[in-house]
């Protein structure tokens, strides 16, 4: 169990103010750490105040209930950033593929605020399940030099092909992201994701990053033999959606270095 000073720190700061605490909690076993964050978050906590404020800024856009998203793997009304259906079934890392918020680009963009909003959606089971951020918008451009994007771009260029789509693990890139950007960065928050890169007219590359946030993806010990996988939650209309899976789609364009 965590120490009393640590528990008091979570009580004081909450997941919204010091998101680093979320990652510290992730070093504990999955069945304890997420319930810890929720149980210590009070109704009138500063994290709630910040979330409500940030929801008004980052939850703005056009919601189309019939539009669909498409991740790396899709089945019967669901999609995921996992490479295979078997993997997604094991981890329950699906999201409903219908219903999309096309987020507006915002002025005075702040990564910490966006992460607070996304984490609040995830922890509380509120807000849109699927968000698509503007191509070359403020949020998407934060991933322009990310490790996961560069890995996919390099693969396309090395093979000299016109399209590539793959699941990129954040395990390799996360330490670099933390060192460069800190914990309060979109790249660090995403971790692993599916990334597609395609050549477009005009000599550009179009890069799309699709991420599913879930209990399993936040389980730092999931690959260790002694750990039981977290039971991720797919949102439903009649269920408790706390910690329900949510997705984000980011995209940007860059000049194709092989175009002269």
PyMOL commands that set and color helices and strands:
alter all, ss='L'
color gray80, all
select helices_A, chain A and resi 4-17+20-25+30-40+46-58+85-91+111-124+138-141+147-159+170-181+186-190
alter helices_A, ss='H'
color red, helices_A
select strands_A, chain A and resi 61-68+73-75+78-80+95-96+98-103+130-132+163-168+193-200+204-213+246-255
alter strands_A, ss='S'
color yellow, strands_A
deselect
rebuild
show_as cartoon
